[in-house]
């Protein structure tokens, strides 16, 4: 599934979470995720960016909740 990835930056570094929203006209954004996130990329859930997370698990979470929050496996970089 193609998703838009959003990150939150603090002092130029990525936070420990990424917000994934499906590419649909009215993707629901939970209240606690409505501010301070910036667009990062549009990728497939099977992308290497999520190497330690099963793409099917992400797809299931999005189907159930309308979004997914994942922890990146790469080190936090500025």
C-alpha positions as CSV (number, residue, x, y, z in Angstrom):
1,X,0.0,0.0,0.0
2,X,1.3,3.5,-0.8
3,X,1.4,5.8,2.2
4,X,2.4,9.3,3.1
5,X,5.0,9.4,5.8
6,X,5.1,12.2,8.3
7,X,7.9,12.9,10.9
8,X,8.3,15.3,13.8
9,X,11.5,17.1,14.0
10,X,13.1,18.4,17.2
11,X,16.3,20.4,16.9
12,X,16.6,19.1,13.3
13,X,16.5,15.4,14.3
14,X,13.8,13.0,13.7
15,X,11.6,11.9,16.6
16,X,11.3,8.2,17.3
17,X,8.0,7.8,15.5
18,X,6.7,8.1,11.9
19,X,3.0,8.7,11.2
20,X,1.8,6.7,8.1
21,X,-1.4,7.8,6.4
22,X,-2.9,6.1,3.3
23,X,-3.2,8.1,0.2
24,X,-6.9,8.8,0.2
25,X,-8.8,12.1,0.0
26,X,-9.9,12.0,3.6
27,X,-7.3,10.1,5.6
28,X,-8.2,10.4,9.3
29,X,-5.6,12.0,11.5
30,X,-5.9,11.3,15.2
31,X,-6.2,14.4,17.4
32,X,-2.8,13.8,19.2
33,X,-1.1,13.7,15.7
34,X,-2.6,16.8,14.2
35,X,0.2,19.3,15.0
36,X,4.0,19.5,14.5
37,X,4.3,16.7,11.9
38,X,5.9,17.4,8.5
39,X,5.6,15.5,5.3
40,X,8.7,13.3,4.8
41,X,8.0,10.9,1.8
42,X,5.5,8.8,-0.1
43,X,6.5,5.2,-0.1
44,X,5.1,1.7,-0.3
45,X,4.6,-0.1,3.1
46,X,7.0,-2.8,1.8
47,X,9.8,-0.2,1.4
48,X,13.2,-0.8,3.0
49,X,12.4,2.1,5.3
50,X,10.3,-0.3,7.3
51,X,12.8,-3.2,7.1
52,X,12.0,-4.6,10.5
53,X,8.3,-4.2,10.3
54,X,6.1,-6.6,8.2
55,X,4.3,-4.7,5.5
56,X,1.2,-6.7,6.1
57,X,1.2,-5.6,9.8
58,X,1.3,-1.9,8.7
59,X,-1.5,-2.5,6.1
60,X,-3.6,-4.2,8.8
61,X,-3.1,-1.4,11.3
62,X,-4.0,1.2,8.6
63,X,-7.1,-0.8,7.7
64,X,-8.2,-1.0,11.3
65,X,-7.3,2.5,12.5
66,X,-7.0,4.6,9.3
67,X,-3.3,5.3,10.2
68,X,-0.2,3.6,11.6
69,X,2.6,4.9,13.8
70,X,5.9,3.1,13.4
71,X,9.4,3.4,15.0
72,X,12.1,3.8,12.4
73,X,14.9,1.3,12.5
74,X,17.6,3.7,11.3
75,X,19.5,5.8,13.8
76,X,18.2,9.2,14.6
77,X,20.0,11.7,12.3
78,X,19.9,15.5,12.1
